[in-house]
């Protein structure tokens, strides 16, 4: 059992928020504070991310779901609303299907329960090709990543994982080698012979291709009491592109 790094805000029924691949709890802090007007909000760093323990070995959705169960029990939470983005969305889906009695309502942001073909290979290559032992400063890291990826938003997001060590030099907040080794597991589908009939909300960005119309049937098979909402002019990082719209949709769903 490991102890996940977390922050908590507010009072009321619990709401646990789980970030995506390469993310940290900080990605959701602003929205968490908005939800905290009605809920006890917990934002987590998943294992191998942020300030949570870096663990070698297996990293898959069963492991992440067990970490989430352990976190809830450590904090005397026996039922909670769950919100997850991307990899975090798959984590809460796996958890909801494995431990339905511990779930109140579930919100999944821009991910389906299917397997994906990939898409992070260029990012993984760029990150692993950055030599932290000789890195002089953050600007050098930014230049290196921009040279390979050429996407300002992606590079700025990734640089949030670059941390300066007390003794000098830099390190990643994520366990990069383990994530590379387990990348196929991160892409994998949520395979389980069960359903969760609790209310579920799937939110996708109109500019993202992560959740297709053809995925709706599979979502309904696993979560028959689910609905799907599309937010216009949002990409995969819906919470960064349209935070106000996302907040209002989730707030209304949780209040129903």
C-alpha positions in Angstrom: 0.0 0.0 0.0 1.3 3.4 -0.9 0.3 6.9 0.3 -0.6 9.2 -2.6 0.2 12.9 -2.5 -3.0 15.0 -2.4 -4.5 18.3 -1.5 -8.0 18.9 -0.2 -10.4 21.8 -0.2 -13.9 22.6 1.1 -16.6 20.7 3.0 -19.5 18.5 2.0 -19.8 15.2 0.2 -16.5 13.9 -1.1 -15.3 14.5 -4.7 -12.1 13.0 -5.8 -10.3 14.3 -9.0 -7.7 12.3 -10.9 -5.4 13.8 -13.5 -4.2 12.2 -16.8 -0.8 11.0 -18.2 2.1 13.3 -17.4 -0.2 15.4 -15.2 -0.3 16.3 -11.6 -2.9 17.4 -9.1 -1.9 21.0 -9.9 -3.7 20.7 -13.2 -7.0 20.6 -11.4 -6.4 22.9 -8.4 -8.3 26.0 -9.8 -11.4 23.9 -10.6 -11.1 22.0 -7.3 -11.3 25.3 -5.4 -14.5 26.1 -7.3 -16.1 22.7 -6.5 -15.0 23.2 -2.9 -17.9 25.5 -2.3 -20.2 22.5 -2.1 -17.9 19.4 -1.8 -14.9 18.1 0.1 -12.6 18.0 -2.9 -9.5 15.8 -3.0 -7.0 16.2 -5.9 -4.5 13.4 -6.2 -1.1 12.7 -7.7 -1.3 9.2 -9.2 1.7 6.9 -8.5 4.7 7.7 -10.7 3.4 11.3 -11.1 3.9 14.5 -9.2 4.9 14.1 -5.6 3.4 10.6 -5.1 5.8 7.6 -4.8 7.8 6.4 -7.8 7.3 2.7 -8.0 9.0 0.2 -10.4 7.1 -2.7 -11.8 3.5 -3.0 -13.1 1.6 0.2 -13.8 -1.9 -0.5 -15.1 -5.5 0.4 -14.4 -6.0 -2.3 -11.8 -3.0 -1.0 -9.9 -4.3 2.6 -10.1 -7.8 1.5 -9.0 -6.3 -0.3 -6.0 -4.3 2.9 -5.2 -7.5 4.9 -5.3 -9.3 2.4 -3.0 -6.4 2.5 -0.6 -6.5 6.3 -0.6 -10.2 6.4 0.2 -9.8 3.9 3.0 -6.8 5.8 4.5 -9.0 8.9 4.6 -12.2 7.3 5.9 -14.0 7.8 2.6 -16.4 4.9 1.9 -18.3 6.5 -1.0 -17.4 9.4 -3.3 -18.1 11.2 -6.5 -15.2 10.6 -8.9 -13.9 12.7 -11.7 -11.1 11.6 -14.0 -9.4 13.0 -17.1 -7.9 10.8 -19.8 -5.7 8.2 -18.0 -7.4 9.4 -14.8 -10.8 8.8 -16.5 -9.8 5.2 -17.3 -8.7 4.8 -13.7 -12.1 5.9 -12.3 -13.9 3.7 -14.8 -11.9 0.7 -13.7 -12.5 1.6 -10.0 -16.3 2.1 -10.6 -16.6 -1.3 -12.3 -14.5 -3.0 -9.6 -15.9 -1.3 -6.5 -19.3 0.0 -7.5 -20.4 0.3 -3.8 -17.7 3.0 -3.3 -18.9 5.3 -6.1 -21.7 7.9 -6.0 -21.5 9.6 -9.3 -18.8 9.4 -11.9 -17.5 12.0 -14.4 -15.1 11.0 -17.2 -13.4 13.7 -19.3 -12.3 13.0 -22.9 -11.5 9.3 -22.8 -13.4 6.1 -23.7 -13.0 2.6 -22.2 -11.4 1.3 -25.4 -7.8 0.7 -26.2 -5.9 3.4 -28.1 -3.2 3.1 -30.8 -0.8 5.5 -29.2 0.1 9.1 -29.9 2.6 9.9 -27.1 5.6 8.3 -28.8 7.1 11.7 -29.9 6.6 13.1 -26.3 8.2 10.1 -24.7 11.1 10.3 -27.1 11.5 14.0 -26.5 11.4 13.6 -22.7 13.8 10.7 -22.6 16.3 12.4 -24.9 16.7 15.3 -22.6 19.8 14.7 -20.5 19.0 16.0 -17.0 22.5 15.3 -15.8 23.9 18.1 -18.0 20.9 20.4 -18.2 21.9 23.9 -17.3 18.5 25.6 -16.9 14.8 25.4 -17.7 15.2 27.5 -20.9 17.5 24.8 -22.3 14.9 22.2 -21.6 12.2 24.3 -23.2 14.4 24.8 -26.3 15.1 21.1 -26.6 11.5 20.1 -26.3 10.3 22.8 -28.7 12.9 21.7 -31.2 11.4 18.1 -31.2 7.7 18.7 -30.5 7.1 22.3 -31.8 3.9 22.7 -29.7 4.0 25.5 -27.2 1.1 24.3 -25.1 2.3 20.7 -24.9 5.9 21.8 -24.0 4.6 24.2 -21.3 2.5 21.4 -19.8 5.4 18.9 -19.8 7.8 21.4 -18.3 5.5 21.5 -15.2 7.1 18.1 -14.5 10.6 19.4 -14.4 11.8 20.0 -10.9 15.0 21.5 -9.5 16.8 19.3 -7.0 17.9 20.8 -3.7 21.5 19.7 -4.3 21.4 21.2 -7.8 20.4 19.9 -11.2 17.0 18.7 -12.3 14.7 15.7 -12.1 11.3 14.7 -13.4 8.4 14.6 -11.1 7.2 11.6 -13.0 8.8 8.1 -13.2 9.5 8.5 -16.9 11.2 5.1 -17.4 8.3 3.2 -15.7 5.7 5.1 -17.8 7.7 4.2 -21.0 7.9 0.5 -19.9 4.1 0.4 -19.2 2.9 2.5 -22.1 1.0 -0.3 -23.6 -0.9 -0.8 -20.3 -1.8 2.9 -20.3 -3.3 2.6 -23.8 -5.2 -0.6 -22.9 -8.9 -0.9 -22.7 -11.0 -1.3 -19.5 -11.6 -5.0 -19.7 -14.1 -6.2 -17.1 -17.2 -8.4 -17.2 -19.5 -6.1 -15.2 -21.6 -2.9 -15.3 -21.9 0.1 -13.1 -25.5 1.5 -13.1 -24.7 4.7 -11.0 -25.2 8.0 -12.8 -22.2 8.7 -15.1 -21.3 11.7 -17.2 -18.8 11.5 -20.1 -17.6 14.9 -21.3 -15.6 15.3 -24.6 -14.0 18.2 -26.4 -15.4 18.9 -29.9 -11.8 19.4 -31.2 -10.6 16.1 -29.7 -10.8 12.6 -31.4 -10.5 10.7 -28.1 -14.2 9.9 -27.8 -16.0 9.2 -31.1 -19.7 8.7 -31.7 -18.9 5.1 -32.4 -17.7 4.7 -28.8 -21.1 5.6 -27.3 -22.5 2.0 -27.5 -19.5 0.5 -25.6 -19.8 3.3 -23.0 -23.5 2.5 -22.6 -22.8 -1.2 -22.2 -20.5 -0.7 -19.3 -22.3 2.4 -17.8 -26.0 2.1 -18.8 -27.0 5.1 -16.7 -24.6 7.4 -18.5 -24.9 10.5 -20.7 -22.4 12.2 -23.0 -21.9 15.9 -23.5 -19.6 17.7 -26.0 -18.1 21.0 -25.1 -17.5 23.2 -28.2 -14.1 24.6 -29.1 -12.3 22.3 -26.5 -9.5 19.9 -27.2 -8.4 16.9 -25.2 -7.5 19.1 -22.2 -11.1 20.3 -21.8 -10.4 21.6 -18.2 -7.7 23.9 -19.6 -9.6 25.0 -22.7 -13.1 25.6 -21.2 -12.9 25.5 -17.4 -16.0 27.6 -16.9 -18.2 25.4 -19.1 -16.7 22.2 -17.6 -17.4 23.4 -14.1 -21.0 24.3 -14.9 -21.8 21.0 -16.5 -20.2 19.0 -13.7 -21.8 21.1 -11.0 -25.3 20.7 -12.6 -24.8 16.9 -12.9 -23.7 16.5 -9.3 -26.6 18.6 -8.1 -29.2 16.6 -10.0 
